[in-house]
Every structure is written in structure tokens, then in C-alpha cells.
Amino acid sequence: MADEEDAGEWQEVNFKQKKKERYRETKRQKELERMQRETLRVPEDADDFDAPTSPVHIARRDAVREDDNPFTVFETKARSSSSKKEAPPEKKPGKKKKKKAQAAARSEQAPTSITVELLKNTSSDAAARYPNNTDLQMKILTEVFEKHMGTREEFDPAQEFAANASSTKAFVDLLAPPLCHLSDHVIEWTQNWFASVPKDDVEEFFWFLVSQITGVNPKERVPRDTNGNGLRAVLQLIVRAQPEAISHSRQPHEFHDRIAPLLSERVQAPEYMIQEPVEVVPALEVPGFVWIFGQFLDAEPRAALNMWYSYLLPLLCTDKGSDLTISLVLLFISAVLAKSGKKLRKRKLDKSVSRIAFERAMHVAYSSSLSSSQRHQFLQIYQAIKVLTIHATPTHYFPMLLSHAATDKGGERQLELREEVLACLAHSLHISEDCFRVWEEIYVYFVAQSNNLLLYIYLNWDKLSDKLPSGLLVERAEGFIQVNKALRSGKYRVRLPKRMSGKHELKLSREDIKMCTITCKAVIKRIRKSKVTLPWVILTLLVVLCAVVYMNCFVEGCVAGWCERITDCSAAAVESLEEAVVGGTGGDAANPERLL
């Protein structure tokens, strides 16, 4: 009986649960039908606004099935020709001053119909209708911007950059539209509104806007009659409101996980660079992504620098980049350094990103993929990047630099690259003595490279003697000699890191070991010889100084008056001294022993 009662109770509970599910499903269907019949539109006059309106339908299936797609779909509804009022023909300005004409042009483009009151009413009504769906609230608010801005002259980054990006300042100015056409009050209110939205929701909506603005994934783009100016303006406001939530500047791998599906092209690194192929921005979408990345210049400069490192700089590692692509990549990093170079020096950059990026920058600076003028411009950028990377944390970059100290490939550019690497290594040893410790730890993996570094120090010791600690250098060279003896005798056991076991073999050449031993001995001899020579140089200077003092004081008299504090060597003093000597000897002049 107990079992039958339990079974009956279970059936009753199951029946009630199914009844609730049917009720919810029926309610959802009714809500979906009502939403499909309803048309949201924004009136031309903002003062008559009393409900959230838009020129596009929002697909309501996303409101009830958020697990399938978190975004609502923009569907454009074409307006009938009878409802459109013909705009009066624009009058060309007469002969006015250039500034007045430009101001008039800006006022014509400015979407004056967007007001704070309109946005407040839209957001409050959307929050009342969808209190638990911030995604729908953001999209309803975005529809207002797209309605009033999307029908005007389209802002195309590719055309604007190609026509007007002639300098760094012009490039920065082109990052402002279309948001610059809005009033300051509208920008401030909307920015504060997006700042109050949860970070996860803002991040999801940002990537939705990116997929709509760019053309990398045509299947995800929603057809629309507008040109996307409103979407771009909202994207700019989101970046200003919550830059850290989007960029993940402290954890760049999270940003990469979101942008990776939008990247379709892969760039193969050169053979001598220990890097895997990297995903970069598609060539046709470079202007659009440059504009998107450029929105972080002021809000989060460190994130902008990481974006340039990861997705724009690799485009210069190949010979396939167009002139516009190369120009935009150079202008972007120039703008980052010009606007936030001092701030970036005080902040710690992501080491994993910056180390790989610096290796790419070296390759670009000393490769043949750039023209002479472009290479000259990039060399200036490269010097600034060195300040942000090697000069800040030299021990982090020392292993990577040492791996490039020897190259099998010839050519003028490769020799220049090797000289640059050796100079950077010597500078790292000068900045931080911890680099000597790192050098000792990785020596057995880079014997030939260490030989080149020691040879560079030997040949340039006259310039480096006052920069490098000679004691540490001699100690390190003597240690290398002992390690080389153990390597040649086979008594030295090399322990590879776990991540390298089974993947890489340690290749040691007996000739490299022998040559490195000879170079170490030559460096030690050169340093010790300079130490022995230094006392003799000091003694020689003292002798010369004494000779000068004697010539100016005792022979020519007290011309300079250098010895006044020591003795009085005037003529009267000399005569009195002579008289004292003669008087003191007196009659004992014939007695030479008395005089002695």
C-alpha cells in the first residue's frame, strides 16, 4: 500500500509539472505571436516619443530562447514611399570662410534628433518591459542610434584611412567619427548607462557589434538598410565605459579567445624564429579592425599595444601586405607611443606577448619586406619598443636574444640583425647583473651564441670596459671554461626542461666548444691586461703633473701660484734661504763632511 501511495503521489506531482510546462509554453507562444505582430518604430519628432521605438523589428524568438542565441536579430523593415517626406535640396554655401563652411557641414551631419530625454525614455521603457534581459535593453537603445545615424553618410574606415591618414595626428582624428557628431550630454549619459550594465553582458554585446560591423563572418551579419554608423557609435561608447571588461589587458589570452573566430589568415614565422604560425586580421578587414583597436588608445593603451603586437605586427612579417596595410600598422603603433608612451613605461606589459612581439619587431626592422622609407620609420618605432621591453625587464628577454646571436643565413640584413642582437645582449648585461646568472643557466643550450657574445665583448672592450662589471665577466668566462672541459670529457650531464624533453635534442659541436674556450681565455686576458695597464696610466699622469708643476713653479717662478699654501718660493724668500745656508756653514765650508 505504501508503494501504491508513493506512486500515486509521484504521478500527481508529474502531472502538475507537465501542466505548468504546457502553461509556460502556451504563454511563450502567445508572447511570441504578440511580439511578431508588434512593430517598434521611432517617430521623427523626439518630443512625441512615449514608447521604445525603432525602424527595425527585433526577432522575439531570442527573447524566449536565449539558450540558442543570446543576441536578438536586427531585421529591417522598409518604410513605404508614401510615408517618406522629400527632403529639400541642400543649398550650396556661398563664398564664406573655410571654417564657417566646415562648421556648417558638421552641423548638417550631426544627428540633432538624439537627445538625452529620448534615450532616458527608451531605456526606462525597455527596462520595464524586459527587466531581466539587459541584452534586449542594450539593443533597443542601439536601435535608436542606428535609426538616427545609420541613414546618413556612411563612415567607411578603409576609404577614410586611404584618403586622409597622412600623419599620426590625422590618423588619430579619423578614430573619432561617428561618435564625434553626438552632443557631449548624449555621450556622457550613454557612457554612464553602459557603465552600469554587468561586465559579462557588455562584453557579449561588444562582440556582437564587431560581428555586425566587420565582414569576416557574413553568416552572422543581420541584413539592414542602414550603414552601421549607429553601431559604431555605440561600440565607441562601450569601450569608453568599460574598456577593461572588453580588452582583458591583464589577461590577453581571454581577448584572443574571443577574437580568434574572426581571424581567418595565418602567418608563418621565419625559420630562424621559434614561433608557431599566428592568426592575423584578414587583409581586407585591416582598416576596420584598426579602427576598432584604435578605440582603446585613450581608454586602455596597454590593451591597444597588445592588440598591435598580436594581430597587426605579424602582417609586416610577410611580403604580402599592401601599402595601406603597412601604413596603418605603422601609424597605429606611432599613435600608441605618441599618446601613451610615458604611461606604458610605468606599467608592466604582458611578458608572454611582448617577448614574442619584440622578436617579430627585430625581424621586421632588419628584413627586406619594407621599403627604405618604411624601414627608416619602423627603426624609430623599434627603438621605442626596446625601451618598453628590454630596458624594463632585461632578464626576461635575455634567453630569446641569445638564441638569435648566431645565424646560419648570410646577407647584409642578417649580419645587421646579429650585430643588433649582440648589442642588446651587452646592454642587458650592463643594465642588470642578474643577466649573468641567466646566462650561466642557459649556456649549455647556446654555446655558439655565447661564443659570439664573448667575441663581441672582446672586440669592443674599449667601449664596454666602463659599462660591464669586469669581475663578473671574468668569473663567468672561467665558469664557461670549466663547463666546456666537462662537456668535452662527457662528464657534464645536461638536464633539459620537461617541456623540451622528447621534442628537442641538445646538439653540441666539439668545434663550437673548443672555439668558445679560446674566446673565454682571450676575454680574460684582455680584461686582466686592462687592469694591469690602469695603474701605469695613473702613474704616468702623476709624473706629467709633477713635471708641469715644476716647470711653472720652480723654473719660471710662481706664475700660477699653485704652491702658495705649501711654501713661499718668492725671490725674497729664496735670498733669505741662501743667506741662511751660507751663514750656517761659516768656516766649515772647507769641511765637506760637515755640510753633509
C-alpha positions as CSV (number, residue, x, y, z in Angstrom):
1,M,0.0,0.0,0.0
2,A,2.8,2.3,0.8
3,D,4.3,1.8,-2.6
4,E,1.0,2.5,-4.3
5,E,0.5,5.7,-2.3
6,D,4.1,6.8,-3.3
7,A,3.4,6.0,-6.9
8,G,0.2,8.0,-6.9
9,E,1.9,11.0,-5.3
10,W,4.6,10.8,-7.9
11,Q,2.1,10.7,-10.7
12,E,0.3,13.7,-9.3
13,V,3.5,15.7,-9.0
14,N,4.5,14.7,-12.5
15,F,1.1,15.8,-13.8
16,K,1.3,19.2,-12.1
17,Q,4.8,19.7,-13.5
18,K,3.7,18.9,-17.0
19,K,0.7,21.2,-16.6
20,K,3.0,24.0,-15.6
21,E,5.3,23.4,-18.6
22,R,2.3,23.4,-21.0
23,Y,1.1,26.7,-19.4
24,R,4.5,28.2,-19.8
25,E,4.8,27.0,-23.4
26,T,1.4,28.4,-24.3
27,K,2.3,31.7,-22.7
28,R,5.5,31.8,-24.6
29,Q,3.7,31.2,-27.9
30,K,1.2,33.9,-27.2
31,E,4.0,36.3,-26.3
32,L,5.9,35.4,-29.5
33,E,2.8,36.0,-31.6
34,R,2.1,39.4,-30.0
35,M,5.8,40.4,-30.5
36,Q,5.7,39.4,-34.1
37,R,2.6,41.5,-34.7
38,E,4.1,44.5,-32.9
39,T,6.2,46.9,-34.8
40,L,8.7,49.1,-33.0
41,R,9.4,52.4,-34.6
42,V,10.9,55.8,-33.5
43,P,8.9,58.8,-34.5
44,E,10.7,61.6,-36.4
45,D,9.9,64.1,-33.7
46,A,11.6,63.1,-30.5
47,D,9.2,65.2,-28.4
48,D,6.3,62.9,-29.2
49,F,8.2,59.8,-28.0
50,D,6.4,57.8,-25.4
51,A,7.5,54.2,-26.0
52,P,10.6,52.4,-27.1
53,T,10.6,52.5,-30.9
54,S,12.9,51.5,-33.8
55,P,12.9,51.2,-37.5
56,V,13.7,47.5,-37.3
57,H,11.9,44.5,-35.8
58,I,13.6,42.6,-33.1
59,A,13.3,38.8,-33.6
60,R,11.4,37.8,-30.5
61,R,12.4,34.2,-30.6
62,D,15.7,35.2,-29.0
63,A,13.7,36.7,-26.1
64,V,12.2,33.3,-25.2
65,R,15.0,31.1,-26.4
66,E,18.1,32.7,-25.0
67,D,19.9,29.4,-24.8
68,D,20.0,29.1,-28.6
69,N,21.2,32.6,-29.3
70,P,22.0,35.3,-26.7
71,F,21.5,38.1,-29.3
72,T,18.4,39.4,-30.8
73,V,18.4,39.8,-34.5
74,F,18.0,43.1,-36.3
75,E,15.5,42.9,-39.1
76,T,15.0,46.0,-41.2
77,K,11.5,47.0,-42.2
78,A,11.4,49.1,-45.3
79,R,9.3,52.2,-45.0
80,S,6.7,52.9,-47.6
81,S,7.5,55.6,-50.1
82,S,4.3,57.5,-49.1
83,S,5.5,57.9,-45.5
84,K,8.8,59.4,-46.6
85,K,9.0,63.2,-46.9
86,E,11.1,64.5,-49.6
87,A,13.9,66.5,-48.2
88,P,14.5,69.9,-49.6
89,P,17.6,70.1,-51.8
90,E,20.7,71.2,-50.0
91,K,21.9,74.7,-50.7
92,K,25.5,75.1,-51.5
93,P,27.2,77.6,-49.3
94,G,28.2,80.8,-50.8
95,K,31.6,82.3,-50.6
96,K,32.2,82.1,-46.9
97,K,35.2,81.4,-44.9
98,K,36.5,77.9,-44.8
99,K,35.9,77.5,-41.0
100,K,32.3,78.5,-41.3
101,A,31.7,76.1,-44.1
102,Q,33.3,73.2,-42.2
103,A,31.2,74.1,-39.1
104,A,28.1,74.1,-41.3
105,A,29.0,70.8,-42.7
106,R,29.4,69.3,-39.3
107,S,26.1,70.7,-38.1
108,E,24.4,69.1,-41.2
109,Q,25.9,65.7,-40.3
110,A,25.2,65.9,-36.6
111,P,22.1,63.8,-35.6
112,T,20.3,66.5,-33.7
113,S,17.3,64.3,-33.1
114,I,19.1,62.2,-30.5
115,T,18.6,63.7,-27.1
116,V,19.1,62.6,-23.5
117,E,15.4,62.7,-22.9
118,L,14.8,60.3,-25.8
119,L,17.4,57.9,-24.5
120,K,16.1,58.1,-21.0
121,N,12.6,57.3,-22.1
122,T,13.8,54.4,-24.3
123,S,16.0,52.8,-21.6
124,S,13.3,53.2,-18.9
125,D,10.6,51.7,-21.1
126,A,12.9,48.8,-22.2
127,A,13.8,48.1,-18.6
128,A,10.1,48.0,-17.6
129,R,9.3,45.6,-20.4
130,Y,12.4,43.4,-20.2
131,P,13.7,43.8,-16.6
132,N,15.8,40.7,-16.6
133,N,17.2,40.9,-20.2
134,T,19.9,43.6,-20.4
135,D,20.8,42.3,-23.9
136,L,17.4,43.4,-25.3
137,Q,17.7,46.7,-23.4
138,M,21.1,47.4,-25.0
139,K,19.9,46.5,-28.5
140,I,16.7,48.6,-28.2
141,L,18.9,51.6,-27.1
142,T,21.3,50.8,-30.0
143,E,18.4,50.9,-32.5
144,V,17.8,54.5,-31.6
145,F,21.3,55.4,-32.6
146,E,21.2,53.3,-35.8
147,K,17.9,54.9,-36.7
148,H,19.1,58.4,-36.5
149,M,22.7,57.9,-37.6
150,G,22.6,54.9,-39.9
151,T,20.8,56.7,-42.8
152,R,23.4,59.5,-43.1
153,E,26.7,59.4,-45.0
154,E,28.5,56.2,-44.2
155,F,31.7,56.2,-42.3
156,D,34.0,53.8,-44.1
157,P,37.3,53.3,-42.4
158,A,39.0,51.9,-45.5
159,Q,38.1,55.0,-47.6
160,E,38.8,57.5,-44.8
161,F,42.2,56.0,-44.0
162,A,43.3,55.7,-47.6
163,A,42.3,59.3,-48.3
164,N,43.2,61.2,-45.1
165,A,45.6,59.2,-43.0
166,S,48.7,61.1,-43.9
167,S,50.2,61.6,-40.4
168,T,49.8,60.3,-36.9
169,K,47.6,63.2,-35.9
170,A,45.3,62.7,-38.9
171,F,45.1,59.0,-38.1
172,V,44.0,59.8,-34.5
173,D,41.4,62.3,-35.8
174,L,39.9,59.6,-38.0
175,L,39.3,57.4,-35.0
176,A,36.8,59.8,-33.5
177,P,33.8,59.5,-36.0
178,P,31.0,58.8,-35.9
179,L,30.8,59.4,-32.2
180,C,32.1,62.9,-32.5
181,H,28.9,64.0,-34.2
182,L,26.9,63.5,-31.0
183,S,26.5,66.1,-28.3
184,D,28.5,65.8,-25.1
185,H,25.4,65.3,-22.9
186,V,24.3,62.4,-25.0
187,I,27.8,60.8,-24.9
188,E,28.1,61.3,-21.1
189,W,24.6,59.9,-20.3
190,T,25.0,56.8,-22.6
191,Q,28.5,56.1,-21.4
192,N,27.3,56.1,-17.8
193,W,24.4,53.9,-18.7
194,F,26.7,51.3,-20.3
195,A,29.0,51.5,-17.2
196,S,26.1,50.3,-15.1
197,V,25.5,47.2,-17.2
198,P,27.1,44.0,-15.9
199,K,30.6,43.4,-17.5
200,D,29.8,40.0,-19.0
201,D,26.7,41.4,-20.8
202,V,28.7,44.3,-22.1
203,E,31.4,42.1,-23.4
204,E,28.9,39.8,-25.2
205,F,27.2,42.8,-26.8
206,F,30.6,44.3,-27.9
207,W,31.5,41.2,-29.9
208,F,28.0,41.2,-31.4
209,L,28.6,44.7,-32.6
210,V,32.0,43.7,-34.0
211,S,30.4,40.8,-36.0
212,Q,27.9,43.3,-37.4
213,I,30.4,46.0,-38.3
214,T,33.0,43.8,-39.9
215,G,32.5,41.4,-42.7
216,V,34.6,38.5,-41.5
217,N,31.6,36.3,-40.8
218,P,28.9,37.1,-43.3
219,K,26.5,34.4,-42.0
220,E,26.3,36.2,-38.6
221,R,25.6,39.6,-40.0
222,V,22.0,40.7,-39.9
223,P,20.7,42.4,-43.1
224,R,19.8,46.0,-42.7
225,D,19.1,49.1,-44.7
226,T,21.2,51.3,-42.6
227,N,25.0,51.7,-42.9
228,G,26.1,50.9,-39.3
229,N,27.1,54.4,-38.1
230,G,24.9,53.9,-35.0
231,L,26.5,50.6,-34.3
232,R,30.0,52.1,-34.5
233,A,29.0,54.9,-32.2
234,V,27.6,52.5,-29.6
235,L,30.8,50.4,-29.8
236,Q,32.8,53.5,-29.1
237,L,30.7,54.3,-26.1
238,I,31.1,50.8,-24.7
239,V,34.8,50.9,-25.0
240,R,34.8,54.2,-23.1
241,A,32.5,52.9,-20.4
242,Q,34.1,49.5,-19.7
243,P,37.5,49.1,-21.5
244,E,38.9,46.6,-19.1
245,A,35.9,44.3,-19.3
246,I,36.4,44.0,-23.1
247,S,40.2,44.2,-23.6
248,H,41.3,41.9,-20.7
249,S,44.6,43.8,-20.8
250,R,45.8,41.8,-17.7
251,Q,44.9,38.5,-19.4
252,P,45.3,38.9,-23.1
253,H,44.5,35.2,-23.8
254,E,40.9,35.8,-22.9
255,F,40.6,38.6,-25.5
256,H,42.3,36.3,-28.0
257,D,39.8,33.5,-27.4
258,R,37.0,36.0,-28.4
259,I,38.7,37.4,-31.4
260,A,40.2,34.2,-32.8
261,P,37.0,33.1,-34.6
262,L,37.1,36.4,-36.5
263,L,40.6,35.8,-37.7
264,S,41.0,33.6,-40.8
265,E,44.5,34.1,-42.1
266,R,47.6,32.6,-40.6
267,V,51.2,33.9,-41.0
268,Q,54.1,31.5,-40.9
269,A,57.1,32.8,-38.9
270,P,60.6,32.8,-40.5
271,E,62.6,29.6,-40.0
272,Y,65.0,31.1,-37.5
273,M,62.2,32.3,-35.3
274,I,61.0,29.7,-32.8
275,Q,57.3,30.5,-33.2
276,E,54.2,28.7,-34.5
277,P,52.0,30.2,-37.2
278,V,49.9,33.0,-35.9
279,E,46.4,34.1,-36.8
280,V,46.2,37.7,-38.0
281,V,43.5,40.1,-39.2
282,P,42.3,39.3,-42.8
283,A,43.9,41.7,-45.3
284,L,40.6,43.1,-46.5
285,E,39.4,43.8,-42.9
286,V,42.6,45.5,-41.7
287,P,41.1,49.1,-41.8
288,G,38.0,48.0,-39.9
289,F,39.9,46.3,-37.2
290,V,42.5,49.1,-36.9
291,W,39.6,51.4,-36.3
292,I,38.2,49.1,-33.6
293,F,41.6,48.6,-31.9
294,G,42.1,52.4,-32.1
295,Q,39.2,53.0,-29.7
296,F,41.4,51.6,-26.9
297,L,44.2,54.2,-27.4
298,D,42.9,56.5,-24.7
299,A,40.8,54.1,-22.6
300,E,43.3,51.3,-22.3
301,P,46.7,51.9,-24.0
302,R,48.2,48.7,-22.8
303,A,45.5,46.7,-24.4
304,A,46.0,48.7,-27.7
305,L,49.7,47.9,-27.6
306,N,48.9,44.1,-27.0
307,M,46.5,44.2,-30.0
308,W,49.2,45.7,-32.2
309,Y,51.7,43.1,-31.0
310,S,49.4,40.2,-31.6
311,Y,47.3,41.0,-34.7
312,L,48.8,43.8,-36.7
313,L,52.6,43.4,-36.3
314,P,52.6,39.9,-37.8
315,L,51.2,41.4,-41.1
316,L,54.6,43.0,-41.6
317,C,56.5,39.7,-41.3
318,T,55.4,38.8,-44.9
319,D,55.8,40.4,-48.2
320,K,52.0,40.3,-49.0
321,G,50.9,43.4,-47.2
322,S,49.6,46.3,-49.3
323,D,50.9,49.8,-48.9
324,L,47.7,50.8,-47.0
325,T,48.1,47.9,-44.6
326,I,51.7,48.7,-43.9
327,S,50.9,52.4,-43.4
328,L,48.1,51.7,-41.0
329,V,50.2,49.3,-38.9
330,L,52.9,51.9,-38.6
331,L,50.5,54.7,-37.9
332,F,48.7,52.7,-35.2
333,I,51.9,52.0,-33.2
334,S,53.1,55.5,-33.7
335,A,49.8,56.8,-32.2
336,V,50.1,54.5,-29.3
337,L,53.6,55.6,-28.5
338,A,52.9,59.3,-29.0
339,K,49.8,59.3,-26.8
340,S,50.7,56.9,-24.1
341,G,54.5,56.2,-24.3
342,K,55.2,57.6,-20.8
343,K,52.3,55.7,-19.3
344,L,53.4,52.5,-20.8
345,R,56.9,52.9,-19.3
346,K,55.4,52.9,-15.8
347,R,53.2,49.9,-16.4
348,K,54.2,46.3,-16.6
349,L,53.4,44.8,-20.0
350,D,52.3,41.2,-20.6
351,K,55.7,39.4,-20.8
352,S,54.5,36.5,-22.9
353,V,53.1,38.8,-25.5
354,S,55.8,41.4,-25.5
355,R,58.7,38.8,-25.8
356,I,57.2,37.3,-28.9
357,A,56.4,40.7,-30.3
358,F,59.9,42.0,-29.8
359,E,61.2,39.1,-31.7
360,R,58.9,39.9,-34.6
361,A,59.8,43.6,-34.4
362,M,63.5,42.7,-34.8
363,H,62.7,40.6,-37.8
364,V,60.7,43.4,-39.4
365,A,63.3,46.0,-38.6
366,Y,66.1,44.0,-40.3
367,S,64.2,42.3,-43.1
368,S,63.6,43.2,-46.7
369,S,59.8,43.3,-46.5
370,L,59.7,47.1,-46.1
371,S,60.8,49.8,-48.4
372,S,63.7,52.1,-47.4
373,S,61.4,54.9,-46.1
374,Q,59.1,52.4,-44.3
375,R,62.1,50.7,-42.7
376,H,63.5,54.0,-41.5
377,Q,60.2,54.8,-39.9
378,F,60.0,51.4,-38.3
379,L,63.5,51.6,-36.9
380,Q,62.4,54.6,-34.9
381,I,59.4,52.6,-33.6
382,Y,61.7,49.7,-32.9
383,Q,64.0,51.9,-30.7
384,A,60.9,53.0,-28.7
385,I,59.8,49.4,-28.3
386,K,63.2,48.5,-26.9
387,V,62.7,51.0,-24.2
388,L,59.4,49.4,-23.2
389,T,60.7,45.8,-23.3
390,I,64.5,45.2,-22.9
391,H,65.2,48.3,-20.8
392,A,62.4,47.5,-18.5
393,T,63.0,43.8,-17.8
394,P,66.2,42.6,-19.5
395,T,66.4,39.2,-17.8
396,H,63.1,38.2,-19.4
397,Y,64.4,38.9,-22.9
398,F,67.9,37.7,-22.5
399,P,67.3,34.0,-23.5
400,M,65.4,35.0,-26.6
401,L,68.1,37.4,-27.6
402,L,70.9,34.9,-27.0
403,S,69.1,32.4,-29.2
404,H,69.5,34.8,-32.2
405,A,73.2,35.6,-31.5
406,A,74.2,33.1,-34.2
407,T,72.5,32.7,-37.6
408,D,73.3,30.3,-40.4
409,K,71.9,32.6,-43.1
410,G,74.1,35.2,-44.6
411,G,73.2,38.5,-46.2
412,E,73.7,42.1,-45.1
413,R,70.4,42.3,-43.2
414,Q,71.1,39.2,-41.3
415,L,74.5,40.4,-40.3
416,E,72.9,43.7,-39.2
417,L,70.4,41.7,-37.2
418,R,73.1,39.7,-35.4
419,E,75.0,42.9,-34.5
420,E,71.9,44.4,-33.1
421,V,71.2,41.3,-31.0
422,L,74.7,41.3,-29.6
423,A,74.5,45.0,-28.8
424,C,71.2,44.3,-27.0
425,L,72.7,41.5,-25.0
426,A,75.7,43.6,-24.0
427,H,73.3,46.4,-22.9
428,S,71.2,43.8,-20.9
429,L,74.4,42.8,-19.0
430,H,75.1,46.4,-18.3
431,I,71.5,47.1,-17.0
432,S,71.1,44.1,-14.8
433,E,73.7,41.9,-13.3
434,D,71.0,39.1,-13.0
435,C,71.6,38.6,-16.7
436,F,74.9,36.9,-15.8
437,R,73.0,34.4,-13.7
438,V,70.5,33.7,-16.6
439,W,73.5,33.4,-19.0
440,E,75.0,30.8,-16.8
441,E,71.8,28.8,-16.6
442,I,71.2,28.6,-20.3
443,Y,74.8,28.5,-21.5
444,V,74.9,24.8,-22.5
445,Y,71.9,25.3,-24.9
446,F,73.6,28.3,-26.6
447,V,77.4,27.6,-26.8
448,A,77.9,29.0,-30.3
449,Q,75.8,32.0,-29.5
450,S,77.7,32.6,-26.2
451,N,80.9,32.5,-28.2
452,N,79.7,35.3,-30.5
453,L,78.7,37.4,-27.5
454,L,82.1,36.9,-25.8
455,L,83.8,37.7,-29.1
456,Y,81.7,40.9,-29.4
457,I,82.7,41.9,-25.9
458,Y,86.4,41.2,-26.7
459,L,86.4,43.3,-29.8
460,N,84.5,46.2,-28.2
461,W,86.1,46.1,-24.8
462,D,87.4,49.7,-25.1
463,K,83.8,50.9,-25.2
464,L,82.4,48.4,-22.8
465,S,85.0,48.4,-20.1
466,D,83.3,51.2,-18.2
467,K,79.8,49.6,-18.6
468,L,80.3,45.9,-17.9
469,P,81.5,44.6,-14.5
470,S,84.9,43.1,-15.3
471,G,84.9,40.9,-12.2
472,L,81.6,39.1,-13.0
473,L,82.6,38.8,-16.6
474,V,85.9,37.1,-15.7
475,E,84.1,34.8,-13.3
476,R,81.6,33.8,-15.9
477,A,84.2,33.2,-18.6
478,E,86.2,31.0,-16.2
479,G,83.0,29.1,-15.4
480,F,82.3,28.5,-19.1
481,I,85.8,27.1,-19.5
482,Q,85.2,24.5,-16.7
483,V,81.8,23.6,-18.3
484,N,83.5,23.2,-21.7
485,K,86.0,20.8,-20.2
486,A,83.2,18.7,-18.7
487,L,81.3,18.7,-22.0
488,R,84.3,17.6,-24.0
489,S,85.1,14.8,-21.5
490,G,81.4,13.7,-21.4
491,K,81.1,14.1,-17.6
492,Y,78.7,17.0,-17.8
493,R,75.1,15.9,-17.7
494,V,72.6,18.2,-19.4
495,R,69.1,18.2,-18.0
496,L,66.5,19.5,-20.4
497,P,63.3,21.2,-19.2
498,K,60.2,19.0,-19.1
499,R,58.6,20.9,-21.8
500,M,61.6,20.2,-24.1
501,S,62.0,16.5,-23.3
502,G,61.2,14.3,-26.3
503,K,60.8,17.3,-28.6
504,H,64.3,18.9,-28.9
505,E,67.7,17.4,-28.9
506,L,70.7,19.2,-27.5
507,K,73.2,19.4,-30.3
508,L,76.7,20.3,-29.1
509,S,79.6,20.7,-31.6
510,R,83.1,20.0,-30.3
511,E,84.4,22.8,-32.6
512,D,82.0,25.3,-31.0
513,I,83.1,24.2,-27.5
514,K,86.7,24.5,-28.4
515,M,86.2,27.9,-30.1
516,C,84.3,29.2,-27.1
517,T,87.1,28.1,-24.7
518,I,89.6,30.0,-26.8
519,T,87.4,33.1,-26.8
520,C,86.9,32.9,-23.0
521,K,90.6,32.8,-22.4
522,A,91.1,35.8,-24.8
523,V,88.5,37.8,-22.9
524,I,90.0,37.0,-19.5
525,K,93.5,38.0,-20.8
526,R,92.1,41.2,-22.3
527,I,90.4,42.2,-19.1
528,R,93.3,41.5,-16.9
529,K,95.7,43.3,-19.2
530,S,93.5,46.4,-19.0
531,K,93.5,46.1,-15.2
532,V,97.3,46.0,-15.1
533,T,97.6,48.9,-17.6
534,L,95.4,51.1,-15.5
535,P,98.0,51.7,-12.6
536,W,100.7,52.6,-15.1
537,V,98.4,55.1,-16.8
538,I,97.7,56.7,-13.4
539,L,101.4,56.8,-12.6
540,T,102.2,58.4,-15.9
541,L,99.6,61.1,-15.3
542,L,101.1,61.9,-11.9
543,V,104.6,62.2,-13.4
544,V,103.3,64.5,-16.1
545,L,101.5,66.6,-13.5
546,C,104.6,66.9,-11.3
547,A,106.6,68.0,-14.4
548,V,104.1,70.7,-15.2
549,V,104.1,72.0,-11.6
550,Y,108.0,72.0,-11.5
551,M,108.2,74.0,-14.8
552,N,105.6,76.5,-13.7
553,C,106.8,77.0,-10.1
554,F,110.4,76.3,-9.7
555,V,111.8,77.2,-13.1
556,E,109.6,80.1,-14.2
557,G,108.6,81.2,-10.7
558,C,105.2,81.3,-9.1
559,V,103.3,82.0,-12.2
560,A,100.2,80.2,-11.3
561,G,100.6,80.4,-7.5
562,W,99.8,76.7,-7.1
563,C,102.3,76.2,-4.2
564,E,101.5,79.2,-2.0
565,R,99.9,77.1,0.7
566,I,102.8,74.7,0.8
567,T,105.8,77.1,0.7
568,D,106.9,80.6,-0.1
569,C,109.1,80.5,-3.2
570,S,109.3,84.2,-3.9
571,A,112.6,85.9,-4.7
572,A,113.0,87.4,-1.1
573,A,112.4,84.0,0.4
574,V,114.9,82.4,-1.9
575,E,117.6,85.0,-1.0
576,S,117.0,84.7,2.7
577,L,117.2,80.9,2.4
578,E,120.5,81.2,0.5
579,E,121.9,83.6,3.2
580,A,120.9,81.2,5.9
581,V,122.6,78.3,4.2
582,V,125.8,80.3,3.7
583,G,125.8,81.7,7.2
584,G,125.2,78.3,8.7
585,T,128.2,76.8,7.0
586,G,130.5,79.6,8.1
587,G,134.1,78.5,8.5
588,D,133.2,74.9,8.0
589,A,133.0,75.4,4.2
590,A,136.2,73.5,3.8
591,N,134.8,70.6,5.7
592,P,132.5,68.7,3.2
593,E,131.5,66.2,5.9
594,R,130.0,69.0,8.0
595,L,127.9,70.1,5.1
596,L,126.7,66.5,4.6
